[in-house]
Amino acid sequence: MPVINERHQELKRRRHRKKVYAKFKAKLAKNPSNDEKRKMAGKLRKLTPAAEELIQRWNLES
């Protein structure tokens, strides 16, 4: 069974986050409801340690 080194794991995580960010930005362009924004903020918090900065930048929570 092949073992992925740390660098490859981090690259894989970055690529995944990039895809998720693109999906969230597409949803934000459609003017989502406050409930949808709250759900997106929760998912971002699970996805990345820099979530609070992104939530403020994207105006997901007031």
C-alpha positions as CSV (number, residue, x, y, z in Angstrom):
1,M,0.0,0.0,0.0
2,P,1.6,3.3,-1.1
3,V,2.1,6.0,1.5
4,I,1.5,9.6,0.7
5,N,4.1,11.9,2.2
6,E,3.1,15.1,4.1
7,R,3.7,17.4,1.1
8,H,1.3,15.4,-1.1
9,Q,-1.3,15.3,1.6
10,E,-1.2,19.1,2.0
11,L,-1.4,19.6,-1.8
12,K,-4.4,17.3,-1.9
13,R,-6.1,19.2,0.9
14,R,-5.4,22.5,-0.8
15,R,-6.9,21.3,-4.1
16,H,-10.0,20.1,-2.3
17,R,-10.4,23.4,-0.5
18,K,-10.0,25.3,-3.8
19,K,-12.9,23.2,-5.3
20,V,-15.1,23.8,-2.2
21,Y,-14.4,27.5,-2.3
22,A,-15.4,27.7,-5.9
23,K,-18.7,26.0,-5.1
24,F,-19.4,28.4,-2.3
25,K,-18.5,31.4,-4.4
26,A,-21.0,30.2,-7.1
27,K,-23.7,29.9,-4.4
28,L,-22.9,33.3,-3.0
29,A,-23.3,34.8,-6.5
30,K,-26.9,33.5,-6.5
31,N,-27.8,35.6,-3.3
32,P,-28.5,32.8,-0.8
33,S,-30.8,33.1,2.2
34,N,-29.4,33.7,5.7
35,D,-29.9,30.0,6.6
36,E,-27.8,28.9,3.6
37,K,-25.1,31.4,4.5
38,R,-25.1,30.0,8.1
39,K,-24.7,26.5,6.8
40,M,-21.8,27.5,4.5
41,A,-20.1,29.2,7.4
42,G,-20.3,26.0,9.4
43,K,-18.9,24.0,6.6
44,L,-16.0,26.5,6.2
45,R,-15.2,26.2,9.9
46,K,-14.8,22.4,9.5
47,L,-12.8,22.8,6.3
48,T,-10.1,25.3,7.3
49,P,-8.4,27.0,10.2
50,A,-8.7,30.4,8.3
51,A,-12.5,30.1,8.2
52,E,-13.2,33.2,10.3
53,E,-11.3,35.4,7.9
54,L,-13.2,34.0,4.9
55,I,-16.5,34.3,6.7
56,Q,-15.9,38.0,7.3
57,R,-14.6,38.6,3.8
58,W,-17.5,36.8,2.2
59,N,-20.1,38.4,4.6
60,L,-21.6,35.1,5.6
61,E,-22.5,36.1,9.2
62,S,-23.2,39.4,10.6
